[in-house]
Amino acid sequence: MQHIYAPWRSEYFSQKVDGCVFCNIAKSPELDDSTGVIFRAKHCFGVMNRYPYSPGHFMVIPFMHSDKIEDLSDEAWIEISQFVRKGVGILKKDLNAKGVNIGMNLSAAAGAGIAEHVHYHLVPRWQGDTNFITTIGETRVNGVPFEPLFEKLKAAFNA
């Protein structure tokens, strides 16, 4: 197997955060630009994934810290669902995504990287965006810089 080094990812693995990373982001609106927050609502917020599956991948996260969706109020669940729907529309319109994967991994056993705080992933997709480099080379290529996508999605949610 060939190894391709991505030293910028070492920041992700070396960061030690006290408490829940999502709760820390939620409690620090003054850091929204540096943490990638694209919107804030009453019960949830959206944040860009720093290590996306595809360009524009972001998450919708409830402010309430819980690892169980069944703990969320109906009002919070409805608002989260509305922002997921709005996010799908934005990814299709503003990033020209041809499809979108949405989903939650509930618990570490289900594949959640941050299992202690439920969150939705919205992953924009394009025809042929999964190619040999991912499936054979076990390498992900993100051909678009993070910052312009962050600004574009943030503007779309605030429009």
N, CA, C and O of each residue as an XYZ file, in Angstrom:
636
protein
N       0.845     -1.181      0.000
C       0.000      0.000      0.000
C       0.888      1.241      0.000
O       1.892      1.308      0.709
N       0.499      2.205     -0.799
C       1.235      3.464     -0.868
C       0.749      4.398      0.240
O      -0.439      4.422      0.563
N       1.660      5.154      0.808
C       1.313      6.118      1.853
C       1.520      7.524      1.328
O       2.590      7.860      0.821
N       0.495      8.335      1.453
C       0.577      9.741      1.086
C       0.406     10.527      2.373
O      -0.557     10.322      3.113
N       1.327     11.413      2.633
C       1.303     12.146      3.889
C       0.526     13.442      3.751
O       0.658     14.158      2.759
N      -0.275     13.731      4.745
C      -1.069     14.955      4.804
C      -0.794     15.603      6.166
O      -1.597     15.459      7.088
N       0.322     16.307      6.299
C       0.718     16.823      7.609
C      -0.272     17.794      8.231
O      -0.289     17.937      9.453
N      -1.095     18.463      7.439
C      -2.072     19.388      7.996
C      -3.101     18.662      8.867
O      -3.713     19.278      9.740
N      -3.295     17.370      8.640
C      -4.250     16.617      9.464
C      -3.713     16.336     10.864
O      -4.485     15.978     11.754
N      -2.419     16.490     11.076
C      -1.861     16.224     12.398
C      -2.473     17.140     13.442
O      -2.562     16.778     14.615
N      -2.896     18.326     13.021
C      -3.573     19.260     13.933
C      -4.825     18.612     14.515
O      -5.107     18.765     15.703
N      -5.571     17.896     13.693
C      -6.792     17.238     14.136
C      -6.497     16.182     15.203
O      -7.200     16.090     16.209
N      -5.456     15.392     14.971
C      -5.144     14.305     15.884
C      -4.438     14.770     17.147
O      -4.497     14.092     18.173
N      -3.769     15.919     17.088
C      -3.007     16.382     18.245
C      -3.805     17.315     19.153
O      -3.378     17.594     20.273
N      -4.950     17.798     18.690
C      -5.751     18.706     19.509
C      -6.420     17.945     20.634
O      -7.106     16.949     20.408
N      -6.213     18.421     21.838
C      -6.902     17.865     22.999
C      -7.903     18.908     23.461
O      -7.522     20.020     23.828
N      -9.161     18.561     23.445
C     -10.226     19.483     23.810
C     -10.830     19.020     25.130
O     -11.169     17.848     25.295
N     -10.959     19.948     26.059
C     -11.649     19.637     27.302
C     -13.146     19.660     27.040
O     -13.677     20.655     26.546
N     -13.818     18.583     27.363
C     -15.256     18.523     27.158
C     -15.612     18.196     25.721
O     -14.785     17.707     24.951
N     -16.837     18.472     25.381
C     -17.388     18.170     24.064
C     -17.003     19.263     23.061
O     -17.222     20.447     23.315
N     -16.435     18.865     21.935
C     -16.014     19.829     20.919
C     -17.211     20.630     20.402
O     -17.083     21.831     20.164
N     -18.368     19.993     20.223
C     -19.544     20.703     19.724
C     -20.078     21.687     20.763
O     -20.485     22.793     20.410
N     -20.082     21.303     22.022
C     -20.531     22.225     23.079
C     -19.581     23.415     23.189
O     -20.020     24.541     23.420
N     -18.286     23.169     23.025
C     -17.319     24.269     23.057
C     -17.565     25.252     21.921
O     -17.480     26.464     22.119
N     -17.868     24.741     20.738
C     -18.183     25.613     19.602
C     -19.479     26.380     19.889
O     -19.563     27.584     19.647
N     -20.482     25.674     20.405
C     -21.779     26.297     20.683
C     -21.659     27.441     21.683
O     -22.379     28.434     21.580
N     -20.760     27.310     22.643
C     -20.602     28.315     23.704
C     -19.693     29.476     23.322
O     -19.475     30.383     24.126
N     -19.157     29.457     22.095
C     -18.182     30.483     21.697
C     -18.544     31.143     20.380
O     -17.808     30.996     19.404
N     -19.669     31.874     20.319
C     -20.070     32.491     19.045
C     -19.048     33.495     18.512
O     -19.007     33.755     17.309
N     -18.235     34.055     19.387
C     -17.213     34.999     18.933
C     -16.134     34.312     18.087
O     -15.352     34.986     17.417
N     -16.090     32.991     18.114
C     -15.107     32.232     17.335
C     -15.725     31.569     16.100
O     -15.091     30.718     15.476
N     -16.955     31.951     15.744
C     -17.664     31.284     14.655
C     -16.866     31.207     13.358
O     -16.874     30.171     12.693
N     -16.180     32.278     12.989
C     -15.428     32.245     11.731
C     -14.264     31.255     11.794
O     -13.977     30.580     10.805
N     -13.605     31.163     12.919
C     -12.458     30.253     13.018
C     -12.892     28.805     13.247
O     -12.147     27.881     12.920
N     -14.081     28.596     13.800
C     -14.553     27.228     14.014
C     -15.434     26.719     12.875
O     -15.819     25.550     12.869
N     -15.755     27.580     11.916
C     -16.508     27.155     10.743
C     -18.013     27.126     10.918
O     -18.698     26.393     10.204
N     -18.547     27.907     11.853
C     -19.999     27.944     12.054
C     -20.640     28.715     10.904
O     -20.271     29.858     10.630
N     -21.594     28.088     10.239
C     -22.238     28.728      9.092
C     -23.609     29.291      9.425
O     -24.110     30.151      8.700
N     -24.232     28.824     10.511
C     -25.478     29.436     10.984
C     -25.694     29.061     12.440
O     -25.145     28.080     12.942
N     -26.508     29.871     13.101
C     -26.995     29.588     14.455
C     -28.493     29.846     14.462
O     -28.967     30.853     13.936
N     -29.224     28.929     15.060
C     -30.676     29.067     15.198
C     -31.013     28.915     16.685
O     -30.117     28.951     17.529
N     -32.278     28.747     17.003
C     -32.689     28.645     18.405
C     -32.210     27.341     19.051
O     -31.721     27.349     20.180
N     -32.351     26.219     18.330
C     -32.049     24.902     18.899
C     -30.853     24.205     18.271
O     -30.425     23.160     18.760
N     -30.309     24.759     17.205
C     -29.220     24.074     16.511
C     -28.310     25.073     15.802
O     -28.625     26.257     15.682
N     -27.184     24.563     15.340
C     -26.245     25.363     14.564
C     -25.611     24.476     13.502
O     -25.667     23.249     13.584
N     -25.013     25.110     12.510
C     -24.338     24.379     11.446
C     -22.863     24.690     11.470
O     -22.470     25.838     11.679
N     -22.040     23.680     11.260
C     -20.592     23.871     11.259
C     -19.971     23.027     10.141
O     -20.350     21.878      9.914
N     -19.020     23.632      9.467
C     -18.294     22.933      8.408
C     -17.464     21.811      9.013
O     -16.930     21.946     10.114
N     -17.359     20.714      8.295
C     -16.480     19.631      8.711
C     -15.071     19.980      8.234
O     -14.848     20.152      7.036
N     -14.123     20.087      9.159
C     -12.737     20.449      8.814
C     -12.048     19.379      7.986
O     -11.102     19.679      7.259
N     -12.502     18.143      8.082
C     -11.909     17.037      7.334
C     -13.028     16.331      6.578
O     -13.427     15.219      6.925
N     -13.534     17.005      5.524
C     -14.768     16.568      4.861
C     -14.604     15.328      3.992
O     -13.516     15.023      3.503
N     -15.718     14.624      3.817
C     -15.764     13.529      2.854
C     -15.765     14.081      1.437
O     -15.242     13.452      0.518
N     -16.357     15.263      1.262
C     -16.325     15.959     -0.019
C     -16.409     17.457      0.282
O     -16.835     17.842      1.371
N     -16.011     18.297     -0.661
C     -16.039     19.746     -0.422
C     -17.446     20.238     -0.092
O     -18.400     19.923     -0.805
N     -17.575     21.008      0.983
C     -18.868     21.540      1.396
C     -19.570     20.719      2.462
O     -20.654     21.093      2.909
N     -18.980     19.614      2.877
C     -19.544     18.746      3.921
C     -19.677     19.551      5.215
O     -18.702     20.114      5.713
N     -20.891     19.595      5.747
C     -21.104     20.278      7.022
C     -22.055     19.472      7.893
O     -22.636     18.480      7.453
N     -22.203     19.914      9.132
C     -23.043     19.215     10.095
C     -24.081     20.155     10.692
O     -23.828     21.350     10.843
N     -25.242     19.619     11.031
C     -26.275     20.336     11.769
C     -26.307     19.693     13.153
O     -26.484     18.482     13.284
N     -26.132     20.527     14.188
C     -25.887     20.031     15.537
C     -26.840     20.703     16.520
O     -26.957     21.928     16.518
N     -27.520     19.930     17.357
C     -28.359     20.563     18.375
C     -27.489     21.218     19.449
O     -26.394     20.741     19.746
N     -27.982     22.306     20.023
C     -27.271     22.916     21.146
C     -27.285     21.990     22.360
O     -26.333     21.964     23.141
N     -28.361     21.238     22.511
C     -28.469     20.323     23.649
C     -27.465     19.190     23.514
O     -27.420     18.505     22.492
N     -26.667     18.998     24.545
C     -25.682     17.921     24.551
C     -26.368     16.612     24.920
O     -26.852     16.447     26.039
N     -26.403     15.696     23.979
C     -26.952     14.366     24.227
C     -26.443     13.421     23.153
O     -26.163     13.829     22.026
N     -26.329     12.161     23.520
C     -25.965     11.146     22.530
C     -27.196     10.385     22.037
O     -27.079      9.369     21.353
N     -28.382     10.896     22.398
C     -29.632     10.210     22.025
C     -30.603     11.200     21.357
O     -30.968     12.217     21.947
N     -31.006     10.891     20.144
C     -31.969     11.773     19.481
C     -33.299     11.762     20.210
O     -34.054     12.732     20.143
N     -33.591     10.680     20.901
C     -34.871     10.610     21.605
C     -34.932     11.576     22.792
O     -36.013     11.803     23.337
N     -33.801     12.147     23.201
C     -33.786     13.157     24.265
C     -34.120     14.558     23.755
O     -34.426     15.445     24.551
N     -34.065     14.766     22.444
C     -34.331     16.093     21.878
C     -35.823     16.406     21.956
O     -36.665     15.527     21.775
N     -36.133     17.666     22.227
C     -37.543     18.080     22.225
C     -38.080     18.025     20.798
O     -37.315     18.056     19.833
N     -39.388     17.944     20.679
C     -40.004     17.961     19.351
C     -39.646     19.249     18.617
O     -39.386     19.233     17.414
N     -39.633     20.361     19.345
C     -39.295     21.656     18.735
C     -37.872     21.644     18.176
O     -37.631     22.131     17.071
N     -36.936     21.088     18.940
C     -35.549     21.008     18.468
C     -35.445     20.079     17.264
O     -34.775     20.409     16.285
N     -36.101     18.923     17.325
C     -36.040     17.957     16.222
C     -36.599     18.565     14.938
O     -36.026     18.386     13.863
N     -37.707     19.276     15.048
C     -38.314     19.907     13.872
C     -37.378     20.962     13.295
O     -37.193     21.023     12.079
N     -36.783     21.797     14.155
C     -35.872     22.824     13.654
C     -34.645     22.201     12.986
O     -34.227     22.654     11.920
N     -34.075     21.185     13.591
C     -32.924     20.494     12.999
C     -33.310     19.953     11.624
O     -32.570     20.121     10.654
N     -34.468     19.307     11.547
C     -34.942     18.748     10.269
C     -35.133     19.836      9.222
O     -34.814     19.637      8.050
N     -35.652     20.987      9.641
C     -35.831     22.099      8.702
C     -34.480     22.599      8.176
O     -34.356     22.923      6.995
N     -33.478     22.661      9.044
C     -32.163     23.111      8.593
C     -31.460     22.065      7.735
O     -30.685     22.420      6.847
N     -31.714     20.792      7.982
C     -31.179     19.753      7.101
C     -31.777     19.931      5.710
O     -31.060     19.893      4.710
N     -33.090     20.124      5.651
C     -33.759     20.313      4.354
C     -33.233     21.576      3.656
O     -32.940     21.553      2.461
N     -33.116     22.679      4.416
C     -32.591     23.912      3.839
C     -31.157     23.708      3.354
O     -30.785     24.190      2.283
N     -30.354     22.994      4.142
C     -28.965     22.729      3.772
C     -28.838     21.930      2.488
O     -27.958     22.200      1.671
N     -29.710     20.948      2.305
C     -29.701     20.169      1.061
C     -29.957     21.097     -0.123
O     -29.276     21.013     -1.145
N     -30.937     21.976      0.020
C     -31.239     22.927     -1.060
C     -30.060     23.845     -1.357
O     -29.766     24.126     -2.519
N     -29.391     24.310     -0.320
C     -28.230     25.193     -0.503
C     -27.094     24.453     -1.195
O     -26.460     24.996     -2.099
N     -26.833     23.223     -0.778
C     -25.751     22.462     -1.416
C     -26.038     22.237     -2.899
O     -25.127     22.310     -3.724
N     -27.293     21.966     -3.241
C     -27.657     21.752     -4.645
C     -27.596     23.058     -5.437
O     -27.086     23.084     -6.557
N     -28.114     24.133     -4.858
C     -28.174     25.404     -5.585
C     -26.827     26.124     -5.605
O     -26.363     26.535     -6.668
N     -26.205     26.279     -4.454
C     -25.016     27.129     -4.357
C     -23.708     26.399     -4.655
O     -22.742     27.025     -5.092
N     -23.660     25.083     -4.425
C     -22.446     24.326     -4.754
C     -22.640     23.435     -5.970
O     -21.720     22.734     -6.391
N     -23.848     23.468     -6.533
C     -24.178     22.669     -7.712
C     -24.000     21.172     -7.461
O     -23.640     20.426     -8.372
N     -24.252     20.732     -6.221
C     -24.195     19.309     -5.909
C     -25.281     18.586     -6.693
O     -26.394     19.090     -6.839
N     -24.954     17.421     -7.186
C     -25.915     16.626     -7.946
C     -26.676     15.659     -7.046
O     -27.641     15.030     -7.479
N     -26.245     15.543     -5.808
C     -26.905     14.712     -4.810
C     -26.331     15.077     -3.449
O     -25.334     15.794     -3.360
N     -26.955     14.588     -2.401
C     -26.487     14.860     -1.040
C     -26.723     13.621     -0.193
O     -27.824     13.071     -0.182
N     -25.701     13.185      0.511
C     -25.869     12.159      1.540
C     -26.154     12.877      2.846
O     -25.427     13.797      3.220
N     -27.210     12.464      3.546
C     -27.476     12.994      4.881
C     -27.559     11.810      5.835
O     -28.027     10.733      5.465
N     -27.103     12.019      7.065
C     -27.213     10.924      8.015
C     -26.604     11.231      9.357
O     -25.883     12.212      9.540
N     -26.923     10.347     10.301
C     -26.404     10.393     11.661
C     -25.820      9.030     11.978
O     -26.376      8.001     11.594
N     -24.704      9.027     12.677
C     -24.157      7.800     13.231
C     -24.385      7.887     14.737
O     -23.719      8.663     15.423
N     -25.306      7.109     15.244
C     -25.697      7.192     16.648
C     -24.929      6.154     17.454
O     -25.298      4.980     17.477
N     -23.884      6.581     18.099
C     -22.988      5.817     18.973
C     -21.710      5.443     18.233
O     -21.662      5.409     17.004
N     -20.700      5.172     19.008
C     -19.417      4.754     18.432
C     -19.591      3.449     17.657
O     -18.944      3.241     16.631
N     -20.462      2.578     18.148
C     -20.699      1.306     17.463
C     -21.271      1.513     16.065
O     -21.090      0.672     15.185
N     -21.964      2.636     15.862
C     -22.545      2.945     14.552
C     -21.601      3.785     13.696
O     -21.949      4.159     12.576
N     -20.410      4.085     14.215
C     -19.418      4.808     13.431
C     -19.253      6.274     13.771
O     -18.534      6.988     13.071
N     -19.902      6.746     14.834
C     -19.791      8.165     15.193
C     -18.384      8.483     15.685
O     -17.860      7.818     16.578
N     -17.781      9.507     15.090
C     -16.475      9.977     15.537
C     -16.588     10.807     16.803
O     -15.701     10.775     17.656
N     -17.678     11.549     16.924
C     -17.990     12.318     18.137
C     -19.329     11.767     18.630
O     -20.392     12.325     18.354
N     -19.248     10.668     19.362
C     -20.440      9.905     19.730
C     -21.247     10.542     20.851
O     -22.432     10.247     21.006
N     -20.622     11.408     21.628
C     -21.310     11.951     22.802
C     -22.305     13.061     22.485
O     -23.050     13.483     23.370
N     -22.337     13.543     21.243
C     -23.226     14.648     20.887
C     -23.784     14.367     19.486
O     -23.048     14.401     18.501
N     -25.098     14.088     19.408
C     -25.698     13.750     18.119
C     -25.532     14.895     17.121
O     -25.492     16.065     17.503
N     -25.438     14.551     15.864
C     -25.306     15.551     14.807
C     -25.594     14.899     13.459
O     -25.324     13.717     13.245
N     -26.148     15.704     12.562
C     -26.396     15.288     11.181
C     -25.206     15.670     10.312
O     -24.618     16.737     10.487
N     -24.857     14.800      9.382
C     -23.880     15.120      8.346
C     -24.636     15.393      7.049
O     -25.567     14.665      6.704
N     -24.239     16.432      6.339
C     -24.728     16.696      4.990
C     -23.513     16.697      4.078
O     -22.636     17.554      4.195
N     -23.467     15.740      3.179
C     -22.298     15.535      2.322
C     -22.715     15.718      0.864
O     -23.420     14.875      0.309
N     -22.276     16.826      0.238
C     -22.623     17.027     -1.173
C     -21.906     16.005     -2.055
O     -20.778     15.600     -1.770
N     -22.583     15.595     -3.132
C     -22.020     14.587     -4.033
C     -22.166     15.040     -5.481
O     -23.093     15.766     -5.840
N     -21.221     14.588     -6.299
C     -21.209     14.848     -7.727
C     -20.963     13.533     -8.435
O     -20.311     12.635     -7.901
N     -21.492     13.430     -9.643
C     -21.301     12.210    -10.420
C     -19.807     11.936    -10.563
O     -19.057     12.795    -11.025
N     -19.378     10.744    -10.168
C     -17.983     10.362    -10.325
C     -17.050     10.912     -9.255
O     -15.832     10.845     -9.419
N     -17.584     11.452     -8.164
C     -16.698     12.032     -7.148
C     -15.989     10.972     -6.309
O     -15.016     11.281     -5.620
N     -16.457      9.742     -6.358
C     -15.725      8.643     -5.729
C     -15.047      7.895     -6.856
O     -15.696      7.274     -7.698
N     -13.727      7.968     -6.852
C     -12.992      7.366     -7.952
C     -11.911      6.444     -7.423
O     -11.903      6.102     -6.241
N     -11.023      6.051     -8.272
C     -10.016      5.067     -7.909
C      -9.126      5.521     -6.764
O      -8.680      4.692     -5.971
N      -8.858      6.818     -6.656
C      -7.932      7.290     -5.622
C      -8.493      6.996     -4.228
O      -7.730      6.702     -3.308
N      -9.815      7.072     -4.063
C     -10.430      6.762     -2.765
C     -10.566      5.261     -2.578
O     -10.206      4.728     -1.529
N     -11.084      4.578     -3.591
C     -11.384      3.162     -3.430
C     -10.153      2.270     -3.545
O     -10.046      1.273     -2.831
N      -9.235      2.611     -4.423
C      -8.031      1.795     -4.613
C      -6.858      2.374     -3.811
O      -6.151      1.651     -3.109
N      -6.668      3.689     -3.930
C      -5.521      4.333     -3.297
C      -5.728      4.670     -1.837
O      -4.796      5.106     -1.161
N      -6.967      4.468     -1.330
C      -7.288      4.778      0.058
C      -6.839      6.192      0.435
O      -6.284      6.427      1.508
N      -7.098      7.113     -0.476
C      -6.724      8.514     -0.290
C      -7.902      9.371     -0.720
O      -8.543      9.087     -1.732
N      -8.184     10.403      0.030
C      -9.258     11.317     -0.320
C      -8.636     12.607     -0.836
O      -7.738     13.166     -0.206
N      -9.112     13.075     -1.978
C      -8.624     14.321     -2.559
C      -9.740     15.351     -2.469
O     -10.851     15.116     -2.944
N      -9.444     16.485     -1.862
C     -10.405     17.577     -1.761
C      -9.844     18.707     -2.616
O      -8.896     19.380     -2.214
N     -10.423     18.914     -3.786
C      -9.876     19.850     -4.756
C     -10.298     21.291     -4.576
O      -9.982     22.129     -5.421
N     -11.003     21.607     -3.499
C     -11.497     22.957     -3.285
C     -11.033     23.430     -1.913
O     -11.185     22.700     -0.933
N     -10.468     24.643     -1.820
C     -10.034     25.150     -0.512
C     -11.206     25.352      0.449
O     -12.316     25.677      0.027
N     -10.955     25.160      1.719
C     -11.986     25.230      2.761
C     -12.616     26.611      2.856
O     -13.842     26.719      2.850
N     -11.830     27.654      2.943
C     -12.320     28.999      3.263
C     -13.370     29.533      2.282
O     -14.398     30.041      2.730
N     -13.156     29.440      0.963
C     -14.197     29.939      0.046
C     -15.524     29.186      0.177
O     -16.591     29.787      0.050
N     -15.465     27.884      0.429
C     -16.700     27.119      0.618
C     -17.409     27.550      1.897
O     -18.631     27.698      1.914
N     -16.650     27.750      2.956
C     -17.213     28.220      4.222
C     -17.943     29.545      4.007
O     -19.087     29.700      4.434
N     -17.292     30.488      3.355
C     -17.898     31.800      3.123
C     -19.151     31.691      2.265
O     -20.142     32.376      2.516
N     -19.108     30.833      1.255
C     -20.254     30.672      0.352
C     -21.451     30.072      1.093
O     -22.574     30.552      0.944
N     -21.220     29.037      1.882
C     -22.317     28.405      2.619
C     -22.848     29.324      3.716
O     -24.057     29.392      3.936
N     -21.973     30.015      4.389
C     -22.383     30.956      5.441
C     -23.289     32.044      4.846
O     -24.325     32.382      5.419
N     -22.890     32.581      3.701
C     -23.684     33.609      3.029
C     -25.047     33.044      2.597
O     -26.066     33.725      2.717
N     -25.063     31.816      2.102
C     -26.320     31.203      1.644
C     -27.285     30.999      2.812
O     -28.489     31.200      2.654
N     -26.782     30.608      3.968
C     -27.670     30.420      5.123
C     -28.170     31.761      5.659
O     -29.245     31.834      6.255
N     -27.402     32.803      5.449
C     -27.797     34.124      5.952
C     -28.600     34.927      4.936
O     -29.032     36.042      5.227
N     -28.803     34.363      3.743
C     -29.548     35.070      2.690
C     -31.034     35.094      2.978
O     -31.806     35.648      2.195
